[in-house]
């Protein structure tokens, strides 16, 4: 776990890691440090936001996951839950989870979920944990032939895809000249 102060000290490192991992499909994000600093600002401003970090043996940051009570998220993230009649105080939101590819398959993804679910339980009103994932066409031109979505991993952790709960995020794809809107679908688990 990184304190907000520690995360702020590692902001450039976190931003660089996010850019590197999100360049991969399905996000194919053409990011910049400036964009990342602006995006991550909400996690520094939210009183209950947390950063869960993973380090290599030589203390290199190799992964990071974010989380916070949904009430502290941006309005466009809260909107589908409000519209569906959820009590926002009952939902704990998992932001991004990024891990360098060479460290995947070693249980760190599970640890990210375990830590964030444990943090969610610290809030007595929490009944659900949620996160969202980008939706890309099966025939997307940048989709690698060996790409496997994380759906099975998430389902084994008890999360269920809720296609009726969607938000729209904007970022620049590697194959685009400017930012475009992406549909993000939420996955939810009752804890």
BELMO-V335176 format. One record per residue. PSI is psi in whole degrees, -180 to 180 (NA if undefined). D_LAST is the distance of its C-alpha to the last C-alpha in Angstrom with 2 decimals. Layout:
{{PSI | D_LAST} {PSI | D_LAST}}
//
This chain:
{{138 | 21.09} {134 | 23.74} {161 | 24.53} {-38 | 25.46} {-43 | 29.06} {-40 | 28.78} {-41 | 27.12} {-40 | 29.92} {-29 | 32.50} {19 | 31.13} {-48 | 30.82} {-39 | 33.49} {-44 | 32.04} {-45 | 28.54} {-44 | 30.25} {-42 | 32.44} {-46 | 29.61} {-44 | 27.71} {-46 | 31.00} {-49 | 31.74} {-42 | 28.45} {-5 | 28.15} {-24 | 31.76} {155 | 30.48} {139 | 29.67} {-1 | 27.71} {-36 | 27.87} {49 | 31.58} {126 | 31.51} {81 | 34.87} {171 | 33.72} {157 | 35.59} {-43 | 35.05} {-45 | 35.88} {-44 | 33.25} {-44 | 30.60} {-44 | 31.63} {-45 | 31.38} {-44 | 27.98} {-13 | 26.47} {-39 | 28.00} {-29 | 25.02} {-24 | 22.93} {-26 | 25.80} {-27 | 26.14} {129 | 22.56} {-25 | 22.23} {17 | 18.68} {147 | 18.86} {152 | 18.58} {122 | 20.26} {126 | 19.23} {153 | 22.46} {139 | 23.99} {149 | 27.69} {174 | 30.37} {-27 | 32.53} {23 | 34.99} {20 | 32.37} {136 | 32.32} {118 | 29.15} {-11 | 27.87} {154 | 24.39} {143 | 22.23} {145 | 18.82} {157 | 18.08} {159 | 15.26} {160 | 15.33} {139 | 14.02} {-33 | 14.91} {-24 | 17.49} {2 | 19.42} {172 | 19.77} {154 | 22.92} {-38 | 23.61} {-22 | 23.85} {-38 | 20.22} {-30 | 19.11} {-49 | 21.59} {-30 | 19.96} {-40 | 16.97} {-46 | 19.54} {-31 | 21.71} {-2 | 19.06} {14 | 18.55} {150 | 15.12} {112 | 14.95} {-27 | 14.78} {-13 | 13.76} {2 | 10.24} {132 | 9.92} {126 | 10.14} {130 | 12.58} {117 | 13.52} {-137 | 17.27} {156 | 19.41} {112 | 19.25} {140 | 22.82} {132 | 24.43} {140 | 28.11} {-36 | 28.85} {-10 | 30.68} {3 | 27.62} {157 | 25.30} {13 | 24.61} {12 | 24.45} {-3 | 20.74} {-34 | 20.46} {-42 | 18.18} {-40 | 15.63} {-39 | 16.29} {-46 | 15.76} {-44 | 12.21} {-48 | 11.68} {-44 | 13.34} {-37 | 11.67} {-37 | 8.05} {-42 | 9.88} {-41 | 11.61} {-38 | 8.80} {-17 | 7.91} {-19 | 11.67} {115 | 11.58} {-23 | 11.28} {-9 | 10.83} {126 | 7.77} {-22 | 5.53} {147 | 5.59} {142 | 7.03} {157 | 10.39} {169 | 13.71} {159 | 17.02} {144 | 19.76} {146 | 23.44} {121 | 25.08} {149 | 28.45} {144 | 31.06} {-32 | 31.55} {24 | 35.15} {134 | 34.61} {-22 | 37.70} {6 | 35.87} {120 | 33.41} {148 | 34.31} {-26 | 35.38} {15 | 32.97} {133 | 29.88} {119 | 26.62} {163 | 23.61} {5 | 20.24} {-43 | 18.74} {-42 | 18.80} {-48 | 17.14} {-41 | 14.22} {-40 | 14.05} {-24 | 14.16} {1 | 11.06} {9 | 9.27} {145 | 10.10} {133 | 12.40} {134 | 15.39} {83 | 16.11} {-16 | 19.86} {-14 | 20.32} {109 | 18.48} {147 | 20.99} {166 | 22.53} {127 | 25.81} {155 | 26.46} {134 | 29.96} {169 | 31.40} {125 | 34.50} {158 | 34.40} {-33 | 36.79} {17 | 38.94} {154 | 39.11} {-22 | 41.50} {173 | 39.14} {144 | 35.55} {162 | 34.16} {136 | 31.14} {143 | 28.27} {128 | 25.69} {129 | 22.11} {141 | 19.51} {144 | 15.79} {140 | 13.07} {148 | 9.59} {137 | 6.24} {131 | 3.80} {NA | 0.00}}
//
